[in-house]
């Protein structure tokens, strides 16, 4: 126990904080990369596939997306949607 608050209170606070953070994002906040910026695209397997991308810059802008598969057409769609043209894309494929 690190706090005297109940787990219900902590969950409510976490949900409020998450909703506040999401409401402040704009569509541009999800887009990474620009000319000659390296963007790493990776995936992890949890219950579904979690795709993520991160810029190799000091800002470390990133995105996360849940997919049903990790096939090449899906990866291309994600890159086209979340990575700016003329970025340098690195994947493990």
Number of C-alpha atoms within 10 A of each C-alpha: 5 4 7 6 9 9 10 9 10 12 11 11 12 12 12 12 12 11 11 11 10 10 9 8 10 9 7 8 12 15 20 25 25 15 10 11 16 18 25 19 22 17 19 12 12 8 8 12 15 17 19 18 27 21 23 15 11 6 8 12 16 20 16 16 12 15 16 10 15 16 9 10 10 13 18 10 11 18 19 12 13 21 25 17 15 12 16 16 19 12 11 7 6
